[in-house]
């Protein structure tokens, strides 16, 4: 199972108010040894699969997994290769591994993973497309 190796000190609300930047690095290592470091200052909207927002708020015990997922999506969108293939299924599988590393019940991990696979990609949901173009300071 993957594991988190470092957490940010805080989440700081930005403008617009539904976005937060992390203060400190977030580090996750997958079970096969790949390490992802989300830099301090990265801006995220948390877990926002709009179809399930009534059930799952943006922030909770799953927030670190959601930030890893947002980071990998953003890198893919900006054309910066981290994984090599950058395929949505691979990024979503890392999200699932990060959820499980967050010590959440397996049924809850699978529910969030299924929601992301079905509704969570900008190509599938144009309402979240703009977020992945956001750059701090712009």
CORQUI-V514177 format. One record per residue. N is the residue number from 1. RES is the residue in three letters. SS is DSSP state (A for helix, B for strand, O for the rest). D_FIRST is the distance of its C-alpha to the first C-alpha in Angstrom with 2 decimals. Layout:
# CORQUI-V514177
N,RES,SS,D_FIRST + N,RES,SS,D_FIRST
This chain:
# CORQUI-V514177
1,UNK,O,0.00 + 2,UNK,O,3.79 + 3,UNK,B,6.62 + 4,UNK,B,10.27 + 5,UNK,B,12.70 + 6,UNK,B,15.87 + 7,UNK,O,17.56 + 8,UNK,O,21.04 + 9,UNK,O,23.96 + 10,UNK,B,25.16 + 11,UNK,B,25.59 + 12,UNK,B,29.21 + 13,UNK,B,31.10 + 14,UNK,O,32.89 + 15,UNK,O,35.73 + 16,UNK,O,35.38 + 17,UNK,O,34.11 + 18,UNK,O,31.21 + 19,UNK,O,29.35 + 20,UNK,B,27.63 + 21,UNK,B,26.89 + 22,UNK,B,24.29 + 23,UNK,B,25.87 + 24,UNK,O,23.63 + 25,UNK,O,20.63 + 26,UNK,B,17.23 + 27,UNK,B,14.57 + 28,UNK,B,11.02 + 29,UNK,B,9.05 + 30,UNK,O,6.87 + 31,UNK,O,4.87 + 32,UNK,O,8.58 + 33,UNK,O,10.05 + 34,UNK,O,11.82 + 35,UNK,B,12.89 + 36,UNK,B,14.70 + 37,UNK,B,17.32 + 38,UNK,B,19.26 + 39,UNK,O,22.66 + 40,UNK,O,24.72 + 41,UNK,O,27.16 + 42,UNK,O,24.97 + 43,UNK,B,26.41 + 44,UNK,B,24.56 + 45,UNK,O,25.61 + 46,UNK,O,22.38 + 47,UNK,O,21.24 + 48,UNK,O,24.38 + 49,UNK,O,24.40 + 50,UNK,A,28.10 + 51,UNK,A,28.33 + 52,UNK,A,26.22 + 53,UNK,O,27.44 + 54,UNK,O,29.46 + 55,UNK,O,26.40 + 56,UNK,O,23.74 + 57,UNK,O,25.22 + 58,UNK,O,24.04 + 59,UNK,O,22.58 + 60,UNK,O,20.42 + 61,UNK,O,17.08 + 62,UNK,O,15.63 + 63,UNK,A,17.81 + 64,UNK,A,15.43 + 65,UNK,A,13.39 + 66,UNK,A,16.93 + 67,UNK,A,18.08 + 68,UNK,A,15.45 + 69,UNK,A,16.54 + 70,UNK,A,20.17 + 71,UNK,A,19.95 + 72,UNK,A,18.71 + 73,UNK,A,21.38 + 74,UNK,A,23.98 + 75,UNK,A,23.39 + 76,UNK,A,23.74 + 77,UNK,A,26.83 + 78,UNK,O,28.41 + 79,UNK,O,27.95 + 80,UNK,O,25.75 + 81,UNK,O,23.38 + 82,UNK,O,19.92 + 83,UNK,O,17.99 + 84,UNK,O,21.06 + 85,UNK,O,21.32 + 86,UNK,O,20.69 + 87,UNK,O,20.69 + 88,UNK,A,20.04 + 89,UNK,A,17.80 + 90,UNK,A,15.45 + 91,UNK,A,15.57 + 92,UNK,A,15.04 + 93,UNK,A,11.92 + 94,UNK,A,10.50 + 95,UNK,A,12.01 + 96,UNK,A,10.31 + 97,UNK,A,6.75 + 98,UNK,A,8.55 + 99,UNK,A,10.23 + 100,UNK,A,7.55 + 101,UNK,A,6.65 + 102,UNK,O,10.44 + 103,UNK,O,10.70 + 104,UNK,O,12.85 + 105,UNK,O,14.13 + 106,UNK,A,12.74 + 107,UNK,A,16.30 + 108,UNK,A,16.47 + 109,UNK,A,13.35 + 110,UNK,A,14.99 + 111,UNK,A,18.33 + 112,UNK,A,17.51 + 113,UNK,A,15.84 + 114,UNK,A,18.99 + 115,UNK,A,21.25 + 116,UNK,A,19.97 + 117,UNK,A,20.25 + 118,UNK,A,23.73 + 119,UNK,A,25.24 + 120,UNK,O,23.26 + 121,UNK,O,24.39 + 122,UNK,O,27.65 + 123,UNK,O,29.06 + 124,UNK,O,28.64 + 125,UNK,O,29.73 + 126,UNK,A,32.52 + 127,UNK,A,32.58 + 128,UNK,A,29.56 + 129,UNK,A,30.67 + 130,UNK,A,32.43 + 131,UNK,A,29.54 + 132,UNK,A,27.91 + 133,UNK,A,31.24 + 134,UNK,O,31.36 + 135,UNK,O,31.55 + 136,UNK,O,32.16 + 137,UNK,O,35.84 + 138,UNK,O,37.01
